[in-house]
């Protein structure tokens, strides 16, 4: 989930297990959400997105769930693989004219072989 | 595929030096952004631009300026680098749906 301070929360899972990474967003008016994956030494890469008129969206091995009531977003990764090891963070779009994304601090996913 | 290219992956500069970080995108996106990324703080927006010669301050613009003379190019300038500007700098361009496409990042160390 989200973190405050210098230490990145870490989720450690066994290869083949399912992973769930959580994110609490801040603005009830946000209408677009994205999950990004960032491998060490690289820029963030898009994984999956969801708009506020949806509760769930599925991609290849990934599912994003949106709970607007409690302002909570989760990313589920099925059959986690070593290549999934990375920092994952969510972003929310306040919408309107600015179209700016606000990012969470991220969660480190460590996949154990 | 969208490609966002940052000209320098690693830079080492001295305090007081002027630093230019260049970013080029090839998808004709109007919106471009500069973020810095620090451990535990996530991505923080420095400046963004909606069009050529247009710029808006983000959340932490102090000590930085930007230039957008051409649509495909968005430059971040540190007029006088300081040690607290040691960071990873990420450039991004944005499509009409709102998705951001990032470059590989420029890791700046200021001694």
Backbone of each chain as ProteinMPNN parsed JSONL, in Angstrom:
{"seq_chain_A": "XXXXXXXXXXXXXXXXXXXXXXXXXXXXXXXXXXXXXXXXXXXXXXXXXXXXXXXXXXXXXXXXXXXXXXXXXXXXXXXXXXXXXXXXXXXXXXXXXXXXXXXXXXXXXXXXX", "coords_chain_A": {"N_chain_A": [[0.807, -1.199, 0.0], [0.242, 2.389, 0.281], [2.89, 4.568, 1.356], [4.474, 6.409, 3.942], [7.242, 8.388, 4.491], [10.661, 7.164, 4.37], [10.945, 4.489, 3.726], [10.205, 1.949, 1.479], [7.276, 0.121, 1.184], [7.224, -3.414, 1.137], [6.311, -6.262, -0.667], [6.531, -9.609, -0.439], [6.525, -12.5, -2.313], [5.973, -15.935, -3.256], [7.15, -17.51, -6.193], [4.739, -18.155, -8.642], [2.598, -17.839, -6.952], [-0.317, -15.752, -6.307], [-0.362, -12.172, -6.417], [-1.212, -9.283, -4.548], [-1.443, -5.917, -4.684], [-1.87, -2.909, -3.006], [-3.484, 0.32, -2.99], [-4.206, 3.497, -1.744], [-6.114, 6.14, -2.753], [-6.363, 9.746, -3.049], [-8.271, 11.686, -3.805], [-11.649, 12.133, -4.136], [-12.785, 13.016, -6.442], [-11.27, 12.112, -8.511], [-10.982, 10.567, -11.685], [-9.74, 8.724, -13.24], [-7.45, 6.11, -13.293], [-4.239, 4.655, -12.984], [-1.984, 1.917, -13.104], [1.472, 1.535, -12.683], [4.566, -0.049, -13.529], [7.841, -0.279, -12.378], [10.963, -1.181, -13.15], [14.224, -1.823, -11.86], [16.419, 0.829, -12.454], [15.091, 1.714, -14.684], [12.551, 3.57, -16.534], [9.128, 4.208, -15.488], [6.563, 1.91, -16.503], [3.517, 1.513, -18.201], [0.899, -0.508, -16.934], [-1.87, -1.21, -16.517], [-5.065, 0.37, -16.763], [-7.924, 2.121, -15.356], [-11.19, 3.475, -15.464], [-13.351, 5.689, -13.631], [-15.939, 4.879, -13.861], [-16.017, 2.203, -13.768], [-15.619, -0.907, -11.976], [-13.878, -2.948, -12.092], [-11.21, -4.234, -14.009], [-9.67, -6.241, -16.431], [-6.53, -7.504, -17.485], [-3.828, -9.043, -19.196], [-2.934, -11.493, -17.13], [-3.151, -9.627, -15.107], [-5.264, -7.754, -12.903], [-7.251, -4.99, -12.146], [-8.842, -3.509, -9.436], [-11.332, -1.305, -8.369], [-12.484, 0.573, -5.724], [-14.606, 2.896, -5.049], [-15.945, 3.844, -2.896], [-14.379, 3.63, -0.615], [-12.138, 4.775, -1.589], [-10.059, 3.194, -2.811], [-7.679, 1.241, -4.48], [-6.63, -1.645, -6.188], [-4.115, -3.901, -7.37], [-3.963, -6.929, -8.917], [-1.906, -9.64, -9.492], [-1.649, -12.485, -11.288], [-0.288, -15.75, -10.827], [2.486, -15.101, -10.172], [5.64, -14.127, -11.456], [9.28, -14.305, -11.616], [10.107, -12.16, -13.236], [8.28, -10.247, -12.65], [9.137, -8.867, -10.511], [9.56, -5.752, -9.152], [9.043, -2.206, -8.635], [5.831, -1.106, -7.928], [3.433, 1.31, -8.648], [0.582, 3.348, -8.107], [-1.456, 5.723, -9.878], [-3.457, 8.645, -9.871], [-5.86, 10.548, -11.629], [-6.855, 13.768, -11.456], [-8.489, 14.911, -13.255], [-10.356, 17.257, -15.259], [-9.149, 20.422, -16.499], [-6.431, 20.312, -16.11], [-5.387, 17.71, -16.178], [-3.476, 16.274, -14.739], [-1.452, 13.723, -13.326], [-1.352, 12.194, -10.159], [0.912, 10.592, -8.117], [1.304, 7.618, -6.185], [3.565, 6.41, -3.607], [4.594, 3.919, -4.012], [5.097, 0.321, -4.097], [7.276, -2.284, -3.379], [7.623, -5.212, -5.104], [8.731, -8.347, -4.417], [9.755, -11.267, -5.799], [10.091, -14.521, -4.86], [12.039, -17.277, -5.804]], "CA_chain_A": [[0.0, 0.0, 0.0], [0.955, 3.662, 0.26], [3.837, 4.683, 2.447], [4.927, 7.731, 4.332], [8.594, 8.228, 4.986], [11.715, 6.791, 3.453], [10.997, 3.075, 3.464], [9.204, 1.488, 0.552], [6.67, -1.141, 1.609], [7.643, -4.545, 0.309], [5.487, -7.459, -0.698], [7.349, -10.733, -0.852], [5.665, -13.628, -2.68], [6.612, -17.062, -3.913], [6.868, -17.668, -7.617], [3.545, -18.943, -8.901], [1.478, -17.344, -6.138], [-0.936, -14.504, -6.746], [0.058, -10.984, -5.666], [-2.179, -8.188, -4.477], [-0.809, -4.664, -4.275], [-2.946, -1.974, -2.69], [-3.215, 1.754, -3.102], [-5.279, 4.381, -1.314], [-5.977, 7.416, -3.447], [-6.669, 10.858, -2.152], [-9.293, 12.635, -4.227], [-12.876, 11.457, -4.567], [-13.143, 13.5, -7.773], [-10.41, 11.485, -9.52], [-11.82, 9.776, -12.576], [-8.919, 7.841, -14.068], [-6.398, 5.55, -12.453], [-3.284, 3.838, -13.741], [-0.906, 1.215, -12.409], [2.742, 1.507, -13.383], [5.615, -0.947, -13.051], [9.152, 0.306, -12.615], [12.088, -2.062, -12.869], [15.41, -1.113, -11.398], [17.18, 1.53, -13.475], [14.274, 2.022, -15.854], [11.408, 4.429, -16.323], [7.866, 3.497, -15.24], [5.843, 1.405, -17.668], [2.084, 1.317, -18.024], [0.418, -1.886, -16.825], [-3.301, -1.274, -16.75], [-5.765, 1.55, -16.261], [-9.351, 1.949, -15.122], [-11.91, 4.731, -15.288], [-14.151, 5.657, -12.408], [-17.258, 4.277, -14.102], [-15.83, 0.767, -13.727], [-15.14, -1.451, -10.704], [-12.887, -4.007, -12.327], [-10.734, -4.35, -15.387], [-8.691, -7.318, -16.497], [-5.59, -7.572, -18.587], [-3.15, -10.331, -19.246], [-2.43, -11.847, -15.78], [-3.37, -8.549, -14.135], [-6.619, -7.255, -12.705], [-7.327, -3.821, -11.277], [-10.123, -3.334, -8.77], [-11.537, 0.055, -7.88], [-13.55, 0.754, -4.74], [-14.711, 4.344, -4.908], [-16.519, 4.158, -1.587], [-13.277, 3.826, 0.34], [-11.01, 5.339, -2.34], [-9.046, 2.15, -2.764], [-7.342, 0.634, -5.768], [-5.711, -2.765, -6.017], [-3.59, -4.576, -8.552], [-3.769, -8.346, -8.687], [-1.076, -10.293, -10.489], [-1.828, -13.932, -11.191], [0.881, -16.602, -11.114], [3.614, -14.162, -10.183], [6.892, -14.643, -12.012], [10.446, -13.488, -11.235], [10.13, -10.935, -14.034], [7.337, -9.276, -12.089], [9.811, -8.129, -9.436], [9.676, -4.332, -9.535], [8.226, -1.304, -7.832], [4.541, -0.826, -8.554], [2.734, 2.413, -8.037], [-0.665, 3.778, -8.721], [-1.578, 7.148, -10.168], [-4.834, 9.089, -10.042], [-5.999, 11.76, -12.429], [-7.9, 14.638, -10.927], [-9.38, 15.297, -14.329], [-10.465, 18.678, -15.517], [-8.277, 21.009, -17.51], [-5.0, 20.091, -15.885], [-5.031, 16.347, -16.595], [-2.265, 15.842, -14.065], [-1.494, 12.498, -12.551], [-0.743, 12.214, -8.84], [1.434, 9.251, -7.939], [1.62, 7.058, -4.888], [5.002, 6.231, -3.395], [4.997, 2.645, -4.572], [5.303, -0.921, -3.336], [8.262, -3.16, -3.999], [7.228, -6.615, -5.181], [9.898, -9.223, -4.499], [9.29, -12.615, -6.104], [11.065, -15.515, -4.427], [11.967, -18.467, -6.666]], "C_chain_A": [[0.849, 1.261, 0.0], [1.885, 3.771, 1.461], [4.091, 6.144, 2.737], [6.316, 7.551, 4.886], [9.504, 7.632, 3.937], [11.675, 5.329, 3.034], [9.842, 2.663, 2.587], [8.592, 0.205, 1.089], [7.02, -2.233, 0.615], [6.659, -5.675, 0.454], [6.35, -8.582, -1.243], [6.439, -11.93, -1.116], [6.503, -14.725, -3.309], [6.22, -17.098, -5.387], [5.662, -18.586, -7.809], [2.346, -18.519, -8.075], [0.868, -16.109, -6.794], [-0.492, -13.358, -5.835], [-1.073, -9.967, -5.666], [-1.461, -6.963, -3.917], [-1.901, -3.612, -4.129], [-2.501, -0.524, -2.778], [-4.44, 2.51, -2.613], [-5.109, 5.714, -2.034], [-6.646, 8.52, -2.66], [-7.905, 11.669, -2.529], [-10.523, 11.914, -4.773], [-13.322, 11.905, -5.957], [-12.284, 12.876, -8.873], [-11.219, 10.53, -10.372], [-11.045, 8.786, -13.439], [-7.743, 7.396, -13.23], [-5.517, 4.636, -13.296], [-2.353, 3.133, -12.768], [0.323, 1.199, -13.314], [3.679, 0.517, -12.72], [6.949, -0.294, -13.371], [10.226, -0.682, -12.19], [13.308, -1.218, -12.542], [16.155, -0.471, -12.576], [16.406, 1.918, -14.718], [13.169, 3.004, -15.5], [10.147, 3.609, -16.088], [7.202, 3.067, -16.545], [4.398, 1.159, -17.302], [1.756, -0.18, -17.91], [-1.047, -1.961, -17.225], [-3.933, -0.006, -16.195], [-7.238, 1.215, -16.046], [-9.98, 3.314, -14.939], [-12.898, 4.573, -14.141], [-15.546, 5.078, -12.621], [-17.196, 2.753, -14.119], [-15.357, 0.356, -12.335], [-13.975, -2.411, -10.896], [-12.485, -3.974, -13.797], [-9.622, -5.386, -15.408], [-7.797, -7.164, -17.705], [-4.985, -8.961, -18.619], [-2.455, -10.572, -17.905], [-2.626, -10.753, -14.747], [-4.833, -8.128, -14.103], [-6.539, -6.038, -11.805], [-8.751, -3.73, -10.737], [-10.197, -1.925, -8.197], [-12.715, 0.09, -6.929], [-13.638, 2.236, -4.426], [-15.235, 4.742, -3.537], [-15.427, 4.459, -0.569], [-12.021, 4.359, -0.331], [-9.812, 4.388, -2.323], [-8.918, 1.488, -4.125], [-6.437, -0.562, -5.485], [-5.312, -3.337, -7.363], [-3.352, -6.03, -8.181], [-2.964, -8.919, -9.846], [-1.2, -11.8, -10.276], [-0.527, -14.652, -11.536], [2.146, -15.765, -11.243], [4.905, -14.841, -10.622], [8.063, -13.781, -11.568], [10.536, -12.172, -11.997], [9.148, -9.883, -13.569], [7.963, -8.469, -10.963], [10.092, -6.706, -9.895], [8.98, -3.497, -8.48], [6.953, -0.998, -8.619], [3.926, 0.381, -7.866], [1.517, 2.831, -8.845], [-0.621, 5.276, -8.976], [-3.048, 7.475, -10.347], [-4.825, 10.397, -10.825], [-7.167, 12.57, -11.891], [-8.902, 15.05, -11.998], [-9.416, 16.793, -14.531], [-9.427, 19.145, -16.516], [-6.822, 20.605, -17.337], [-4.544, 18.705, -16.342], [-3.732, 15.855, -15.965], [-2.512, 14.54, -13.324], [-0.781, 12.715, -11.22], [-0.358, 10.781, -8.505], [1.538, 8.867, -6.475], [3.116, 6.787, -4.799], [5.496, 4.86, -3.825], [5.158, 1.526, -3.574], [6.299, -1.769, -4.096], [7.761, -4.6, -3.95], [8.48, -7.45, -5.377], [9.404, -10.651, -4.684], [10.4, -13.6, -5.761], [10.934, -16.778, -5.285], [11.611, -19.722, -5.888]], "O_chain_A": [[2.052, 1.201, -0.256], [1.662, 3.115, 2.479], [3.936, 7.004, 1.87], [6.547, 6.64, 5.682], [9.164, 7.596, 2.754], [12.327, 4.966, 2.056], [8.68, 2.956, 2.866], [9.329, -0.723, 1.423], [7.1, -1.999, -0.591], [6.226, -6.006, 1.557], [6.839, -8.514, -2.371], [5.668, -12.33, -0.243], [7.594, -14.481, -3.824], [5.098, -16.756, -5.76], [5.582, -19.658, -7.21], [1.205, -18.8, -8.442], [1.446, -15.507, -7.699], [-0.274, -13.55, -4.639], [-1.794, -9.814, -6.652], [-0.938, -6.991, -2.803], [-2.745, -3.445, -5.01], [-1.321, -0.195, -2.658], [-5.567, 2.213, -3.008], [-4.058, 6.345, -1.926], [-7.4, 8.264, -1.721], [-8.526, 12.28, -1.66], [-10.437, 11.177, -5.755], [-14.15, 11.242, -6.583], [-12.55, 13.096, -10.055], [-12.041, 9.772, -9.859], [-11.628, 8.09, -14.271], [-7.114, 8.2, -12.542], [-5.989, 3.941, -14.195], [-1.982, 3.688, -11.734], [0.25, 0.903, -14.507], [3.603, 0.272, -11.516], [7.169, 0.184, -14.484], [10.374, -0.979, -11.004], [13.395, -0.047, -12.912], [16.478, -1.137, -13.56], [16.985, 2.395, -15.694], [12.883, 3.243, -14.327], [10.099, 2.434, -16.451], [7.27, 3.767, -17.555], [4.094, 0.657, -16.22], [2.259, -1.002, -18.676], [-1.417, -2.682, -18.151], [-3.403, 0.613, -15.273], [-7.731, 0.177, -16.488], [-9.384, 4.207, -14.335], [-13.232, 3.458, -13.738], [-16.258, 4.816, -11.653], [-18.18, 2.086, -14.438], [-14.772, 1.156, -11.605], [-13.191, -2.651, -9.978], [-13.297, -3.724, -14.688], [-8.754, -5.414, -14.535], [-8.226, -6.758, -18.785], [-5.571, -9.926, -18.127], [-1.471, -9.899, -17.595], [-2.28, -10.96, -13.584], [-5.534, -8.141, -15.115], [-5.828, -6.057, -10.8], [-9.727, -3.856, -11.477], [-9.234, -1.426, -7.614], [-13.821, -0.318, -7.286], [-12.852, 2.767, -3.642], [-14.991, 5.856, -3.074], [-15.524, 5.397, 0.223], [-10.955, 4.394, 0.285], [-8.717, 4.737, -1.883], [-9.902, 1.219, -4.814], [-5.565, -0.483, -4.62], [-6.051, -3.27, -8.346], [-2.62, -6.323, -7.236], [-3.29, -8.714, -11.015], [-0.889, -12.313, -9.202], [0.228, -14.227, -12.41], [2.785, -15.734, -12.294], [5.217, -15.961, -10.219], [7.861, -12.63, -11.179], [10.997, -11.171, -11.448], [9.18, -8.747, -14.043], [7.377, -7.486, -10.508], [10.773, -6.484, -10.896], [8.394, -4.033, -7.539], [6.994, -0.676, -9.806], [3.904, 0.459, -6.637], [1.449, 2.684, -10.066], [0.16, 6.002, -8.36], [-3.803, 6.68, -10.907], [-3.921, 11.224, -10.7], [-8.311, 12.115, -11.874], [-10.014, 15.481, -11.695], [-8.565, 17.511, -14.005], [-8.891, 18.35, -17.288], [-6.067, 20.561, -18.308], [-3.428, 18.554, -16.839], [-2.978, 15.107, -16.587], [-3.588, 14.284, -12.785], [0.274, 13.348, -11.17], [-1.179, 9.868, -8.593], [1.827, 9.709, -5.625], [3.843, 6.916, -5.785], [6.7, 4.661, -3.987], [5.331, 1.747, -2.375], [6.181, -1.951, -5.308], [7.507, -5.138, -2.873], [9.2, -7.293, -6.362], [8.71, -11.186, -3.818], [11.505, -13.524, -6.299], [9.829, -17.287, -5.468], [11.512, -20.802, -6.47]]}, "seq_chain_B": "XXXXXXXXXXXXXXXXXXXXXXXXXXXXXXXXXXXXXXXXXXXXXXXXXXXXXXXXXXXXXXXXXXXXXXXXXXXXXXXXXXXXXXXXXXXXXXXXXXXXXXXXXXXXXXX", "coords_chain_B": {"N_chain_B": [[4.993, 2.247, -31.342], [5.078, 4.486, -28.605], [7.763, 6.649, -28.067], [9.845, 7.967, -25.704], [12.551, 9.867, -25.213], [15.294, 10.433, -23.219], [18.091, 12.428, -23.034], [20.404, 12.063, -21.492], [21.496, 9.484, -19.442], [22.979, 9.263, -17.118], [24.388, 11.718, -15.063], [26.974, 13.71, -13.664], [27.462, 16.482, -11.765], [28.802, 19.628, -10.594], [28.201, 21.618, -7.666], [26.477, 24.604, -8.282], [26.794, 24.577, -11.012], [25.27, 24.89, -14.277], [22.643, 22.969, -15.498], [21.339, 21.003, -18.095], [18.618, 19.079, -18.984], [17.459, 17.017, -21.431], [14.574, 16.117, -23.32], [12.796, 14.162, -25.602], [9.932, 13.418, -27.536], [8.131, 11.211, -29.736], [5.521, 11.101, -30.628], [3.835, 13.18, -31.188], [2.513, 14.297, -29.038], [0.752, 16.65, -27.059], [0.969, 17.269, -24.363], [3.509, 17.413, -21.968], [5.753, 16.39, -19.351], [7.815, 16.935, -16.466], [9.229, 15.078, -13.909], [10.594, 14.463, -10.637], [12.124, 11.782, -8.921], [12.36, 10.373, -5.833], [13.6, 8.3, -3.177], [11.023, 6.876, -1.257], [9.435, 9.078, -1.574], [8.15, 9.051, -3.942], [6.963, 10.017, -7.244], [7.332, 13.34, -8.042], [5.89, 16.251, -9.324], [7.504, 18.579, -11.334], [7.464, 20.552, -13.448], [5.131, 21.197, -16.106], [3.89, 21.072, -19.503], [1.593, 22.244, -21.873], [1.643, 22.88, -24.475], [3.567, 24.169, -27.22], [5.846, 26.578, -26.119], [4.356, 26.989, -23.858], [4.051, 26.694, -20.35], [3.658, 25.277, -17.111], [3.818, 25.542, -13.591], [4.595, 22.833, -11.477], [4.38, 20.826, -8.572], [6.788, 21.182, -7.235], [8.538, 23.438, -8.222], [10.675, 25.066, -7.581], [13.936, 26.22, -8.109], [14.175, 25.192, -10.585], [13.729, 25.464, -14.165], [12.0, 25.466, -17.344], [11.872, 24.657, -20.856], [10.1, 24.854, -23.877], [10.354, 24.85, -26.897], [9.871, 23.52, -29.232], [7.361, 21.196, -30.275], [7.983, 18.51, -29.826], [10.004, 18.482, -27.986], [11.076, 18.897, -24.684], [12.64, 20.605, -22.254], [14.46, 20.489, -19.217], [15.827, 22.688, -16.893], [18.399, 23.364, -14.673], [19.362, 26.065, -13.092], [21.404, 26.685, -11.292], [22.938, 24.249, -9.97], [22.277, 22.335, -7.04], [23.148, 20.339, -4.141], [20.876, 19.144, -3.091], [19.387, 18.644, -5.268], [20.156, 16.338, -6.346], [19.016, 13.485, -7.824], [16.635, 11.225, -9.418], [15.479, 12.01, -12.559], [12.555, 12.175, -14.392], [11.061, 12.225, -17.524], [7.98, 12.684, -19.229], [5.455, 12.069, -21.698], [2.062, 12.682, -22.674], [-0.859, 11.02, -23.748], [-4.053, 11.565, -25.436], [-5.914, 10.188, -23.969], [-5.019, 10.312, -21.434], [-2.975, 8.746, -20.457], [0.347, 8.397, -19.322], [3.558, 8.341, -20.807], [6.721, 7.297, -20.175], [10.186, 8.353, -20.175], [13.45, 6.786, -19.906], [14.719, 7.87, -17.78], [16.881, 10.18, -16.041], [19.657, 10.101, -14.158], [20.841, 12.234, -11.869], [23.655, 13.436, -10.216], [24.776, 15.697, -7.877], [27.622, 17.206, -6.851]], "CA_chain_B": [[5.123, 2.489, -29.911], [5.533, 5.804, -28.182], [9.125, 6.637, -27.556], [10.272, 9.178, -25.01], [13.997, 9.713, -25.087], [16.025, 11.395, -22.409], [19.4, 12.42, -23.683], [21.472, 11.621, -20.602], [21.056, 8.544, -18.409], [23.713, 9.541, -15.878], [25.187, 12.941, -15.082], [27.577, 14.155, -12.42], [27.737, 17.916, -11.882], [29.245, 20.278, -9.365], [27.334, 22.664, -7.13], [26.566, 25.881, -8.983], [26.795, 24.406, -12.464], [23.991, 24.894, -14.977], [22.389, 21.63, -16.007], [20.243, 20.861, -19.056], [18.123, 17.721, -19.221], [16.662, 17.079, -22.649], [13.582, 15.061, -23.496], [12.153, 14.218, -26.915], [8.92, 12.38, -27.766], [7.917, 11.058, -31.173], [4.116, 10.793, -30.919], [3.066, 14.396, -31.395], [1.708, 14.606, -27.855], [0.796, 18.053, -26.647], [1.317, 17.407, -22.945], [4.756, 16.813, -21.518], [5.934, 16.568, -17.906], [9.069, 16.576, -15.795], [9.103, 14.641, -12.52], [11.755, 13.884, -9.984], [11.762, 10.61, -8.139], [13.255, 10.169, -4.702], [13.149, 7.161, -2.35], [10.009, 7.136, -0.25], [8.616, 10.257, -1.901], [7.453, 8.838, -5.197], [7.179, 10.968, -8.319], [6.814, 14.684, -7.76], [5.837, 17.013, -10.558], [8.292, 19.819, -11.3], [6.841, 21.447, -14.425], [4.514, 20.553, -17.253], [3.651, 21.952, -20.645], [0.473, 21.801, -22.692], [1.848, 23.212, -25.882], [4.81, 24.894, -27.461], [6.043, 27.841, -25.41], [3.505, 27.077, -22.681], [4.558, 25.927, -19.224], [2.955, 25.462, -15.851], [4.536, 25.002, -12.439], [4.047, 21.673, -10.792], [4.366, 20.891, -7.115], [8.108, 21.556, -6.685], [9.263, 24.099, -9.305], [11.765, 25.933, -7.115], [15.274, 25.806, -8.522], [14.102, 24.625, -11.933], [12.969, 26.117, -15.217], [11.801, 24.577, -18.481], [11.79, 25.269, -22.18], [9.381, 24.048, -24.871], [10.432, 25.617, -28.154], [9.271, 22.658, -30.252], [6.37, 20.317, -29.666], [8.526, 17.218, -29.453], [11.131, 18.615, -27.076], [10.794, 19.577, -23.409], [13.914, 20.624, -21.547], [14.489, 20.897, -17.811], [17.057, 23.443, -16.648], [18.784, 23.712, -13.308], [20.207, 27.235, -13.318], [22.571, 26.585, -10.418], [22.664, 22.973, -9.324], [22.602, 22.181, -5.622], [23.224, 18.925, -3.764], [19.535, 18.598, -2.856], [18.785, 18.323, -6.552], [20.557, 14.986, -6.705], [17.766, 12.74, -7.925], [16.284, 10.66, -10.713], [14.553, 12.899, -13.253], [11.782, 11.439, -15.383], [10.253, 12.996, -18.459], [6.853, 11.914, -19.745], [4.477, 12.732, -22.543], [0.731, 12.18, -22.334], [-1.79, 10.939, -24.866], [-5.353, 12.223, -25.198], [-6.669, 9.425, -22.977], [-4.475, 10.631, -20.12], [-1.871, 7.874, -20.092], [1.7, 8.948, -19.408], [4.623, 7.505, -21.327], [7.925, 7.805, -19.546], [11.522, 8.029, -20.617], [14.192, 5.875, -19.048], [15.189, 8.592, -16.606], [18.24, 10.747, -15.989], [20.086, 10.136, -12.755], [21.752, 13.371, -11.671], [24.363, 13.566, -8.942], [25.393, 17.022, -7.729], [28.659, 17.088, -5.805]], "C_chain_B": [[5.614, 3.913, -29.657], [6.945, 5.696, -27.662], [9.429, 8.002, -26.952], [11.739, 8.984, -24.69], [14.584, 10.832, -24.247], [17.49, 11.286, -22.777], [20.502, 11.868, -22.79], [20.922, 10.661, -19.561], [21.703, 8.85, -17.066], [24.513, 10.835, -16.052], [25.752, 13.192, -13.691], [27.98, 15.613, -12.616], [28.201, 18.46, -10.537], [28.24, 21.352, -8.945], [27.569, 23.967, -7.876], [26.576, 25.778, -10.486], [25.381, 24.502, -13.016], [23.823, 23.537, -15.642], [21.186, 21.655, -16.947], [19.888, 19.375, -19.166], [17.153, 17.796, -20.386], [15.733, 15.874, -22.752], [12.893, 15.257, -24.842], [11.135, 13.09, -27.021], [8.534, 12.397, -29.243], [6.471, 10.805, -31.552], [3.246, 12.029, -31.02], [2.13, 14.721, -30.225], [1.837, 16.076, -27.495], [1.326, 18.216, -25.219], [2.621, 16.694, -22.641], [5.026, 17.246, -20.089], [7.377, 16.26, -17.513], [8.772, 16.262, -14.327], [10.499, 14.391, -11.954], [11.272, 12.781, -9.058], [12.809, 10.381, -7.071], [12.71, 9.062, -3.817], [12.134, 7.588, -1.304], [9.099, 8.308, -0.546], [7.852, 10.085, -3.207], [7.828, 9.848, -6.26], [6.543, 12.305, -7.954], [6.956, 15.544, -9.003], [6.579, 18.339, -10.413], [7.629, 20.882, -12.183], [6.116, 20.593, -15.46], [4.194, 21.583, -18.323], [2.525, 21.377, -21.492], [0.687, 22.058, -24.176], [3.169, 23.95, -26.007], [4.763, 26.254, -26.769], [5.097, 28.019, -24.221], [4.07, 26.193, -21.584], [3.755, 26.264, -17.978], [3.8, 24.878, -14.73], [3.798, 23.789, -11.895], [4.093, 21.893, -9.295], [5.687, 21.38, -6.519], [8.947, 22.268, -7.751], [10.51, 24.873, -8.873], [13.114, 25.363, -7.517], [15.346, 25.247, -9.929], [13.418, 25.606, -12.887], [12.861, 25.145, -16.38], [11.731, 25.383, -19.762], [11.065, 24.326, -23.117], [9.297, 24.884, -26.143], [9.825, 24.839, -29.32], [8.379, 21.651, -29.562], [7.005, 19.033, -29.137], [9.585, 17.294, -28.345], [10.769, 19.445, -25.847], [12.046, 19.473, -22.561], [13.736, 21.119, -20.118], [15.841, 21.534, -17.538], [17.225, 23.694, -15.163], [19.782, 24.852, -13.439], [21.501, 27.17, -12.51], [22.37, 25.354, -9.538], [23.088, 22.976, -7.851], [22.517, 20.698, -5.259], [21.842, 18.323, -3.526], [18.761, 18.367, -4.146], [19.321, 17.009, -7.128], [19.316, 14.097, -6.677], [17.699, 12.02, -9.26], [15.237, 11.586, -11.332], [13.877, 12.123, -14.382], [10.954, 12.394, -16.215], [9.122, 12.103, -18.95], [6.058, 12.751, -20.728], [3.144, 12.013, -22.358], [-0.165, 12.15, -23.56], [-3.145, 11.528, -24.479], [-6.207, 11.483, -24.178], [-6.182, 9.701, -21.556], [-3.297, 9.772, -19.7], [-0.543, 8.581, -20.3], [2.667, 7.903, -19.938], [5.941, 8.111, -20.87], [9.177, 7.482, -20.341], [12.216, 7.137, -19.61], [14.769, 6.556, -17.813], [16.611, 9.102, -16.75], [18.624, 10.846, -14.523], [21.166, 11.189, -12.611], [22.351, 13.319, -10.274], [25.037, 14.922, -8.922], [26.359, 16.959, -6.551], [28.926, 18.423, -5.136]], "O_chain_B": [[6.442, 4.454, -30.39], [7.285, 4.777, -26.916], [9.288, 9.039, -27.599], [12.118, 8.051, -23.982], [14.394, 12.015, -24.53], [18.055, 10.194, -22.827], [21.449, 11.262, -23.292], [19.966, 10.998, -18.863], [21.076, 8.719, -16.014], [25.216, 11.023, -17.045], [25.103, 12.926, -12.68], [28.747, 15.937, -13.523], [28.017, 17.835, -9.493], [27.526, 21.914, -9.776], [28.709, 24.385, -8.077], [26.386, 26.78, -11.176], [24.41, 24.228, -12.311], [24.748, 23.021, -16.27], [20.151, 22.247, -16.639], [20.751, 18.532, -19.409], [16.164, 18.528, -20.349], [16.067, 14.767, -22.328], [12.463, 16.36, -25.182], [11.418, 11.951, -26.651], [8.595, 13.429, -29.911], [6.194, 10.349, -32.661], [2.022, 11.923, -30.942], [1.085, 15.345, -30.411], [2.911, 16.666, -27.616], [2.035, 19.173, -24.91], [2.817, 15.533, -23.002], [4.597, 18.316, -19.658], [8.056, 15.444, -18.136], [8.159, 17.052, -13.61], [11.452, 14.142, -12.693], [10.178, 12.837, -8.496], [13.993, 10.217, -7.364], [11.495, 8.895, -3.711], [12.356, 8.542, -0.558], [8.104, 8.517, 0.147], [6.992, 10.903, -3.532], [8.889, 10.466, -6.189], [5.365, 12.377, -7.604], [8.004, 15.562, -9.65], [6.319, 19.117, -9.495], [7.283, 21.968, -11.717], [6.443, 19.424, -15.662], [4.221, 22.79, -18.086], [2.501, 20.184, -21.792], [-0.018, 21.506, -25.022], [3.799, 24.305, -25.01], [3.766, 26.973, -26.835], [5.047, 29.101, -23.636], [4.517, 25.076, -21.846], [3.248, 27.374, -17.817], [4.429, 23.834, -14.902], [2.569, 23.733, -11.861], [3.874, 23.002, -8.809], [5.703, 21.932, -5.419], [9.985, 21.739, -8.15], [11.308, 25.286, -9.715], [13.401, 24.186, -7.298], [16.414, 24.875, -10.414], [12.636, 26.461, -12.47], [13.544, 24.121, -16.407], [11.558, 26.602, -19.757], [11.368, 23.134, -23.157], [8.288, 25.535, -26.413], [9.326, 25.431, -30.277], [8.606, 21.292, -28.407], [6.59, 18.527, -28.094], [10.01, 16.261, -27.828], [10.228, 20.545, -25.958], [12.463, 18.375, -22.192], [12.966, 22.041, -19.851], [16.88, 20.985, -17.907], [16.314, 24.172, -14.488], [20.922, 24.636, -13.85], [22.564, 27.558, -12.995], [21.714, 25.417, -8.498], [24.115, 23.543, -7.48], [21.898, 19.905, -5.97], [21.647, 17.125, -3.732], [17.606, 17.942, -4.114], [18.983, 16.622, -8.246], [18.652, 13.969, -5.649], [18.571, 12.172, -10.115], [14.231, 11.906, -10.7], [14.538, 11.5, -15.213], [10.243, 13.253, -15.692], [9.297, 10.89, -19.071], [5.992, 13.976, -20.616], [3.113, 10.859, -21.929], [-0.233, 13.117, -24.318], [-3.352, 11.937, -23.336], [-7.116, 12.064, -23.586], [-6.86, 9.359, -20.587], [-2.677, 10.048, -18.674], [-0.328, 9.264, -21.301], [2.602, 6.732, -19.565], [6.238, 9.275, -21.139], [9.238, 6.493, -21.072], [11.639, 6.774, -18.585], [15.255, 5.885, -16.903], [17.427, 8.537, -17.478], [18.004, 11.574, -13.748], [22.262, 11.058, -13.156], [21.638, 13.175, -9.28], [25.783, 15.263, -9.839], [25.967, 16.696, -5.414], [29.764, 18.508, -4.238]]}, "name": "protein", "num_of_chains": 2, "seq": "XXXXXXXXXXXXXXXXXXXXXXXXXXXXXXXXXXXXXXXXXXXXXXXXXXXXXXXXXXXXXXXXXXXXXXXXXXXXXXXXXXXXXXXXXXXXXXXXXXXXXXXXXXXXXXXXXXXXXXXXXXXXXXXXXXXXXXXXXXXXXXXXXXXXXXXXXXXXXXXXXXXXXXXXXXXXXXXXXXXXXXXXXXXXXXXXXXXXXXXXXXXXXXXXXXXXXXXXXXXXXXXX"}
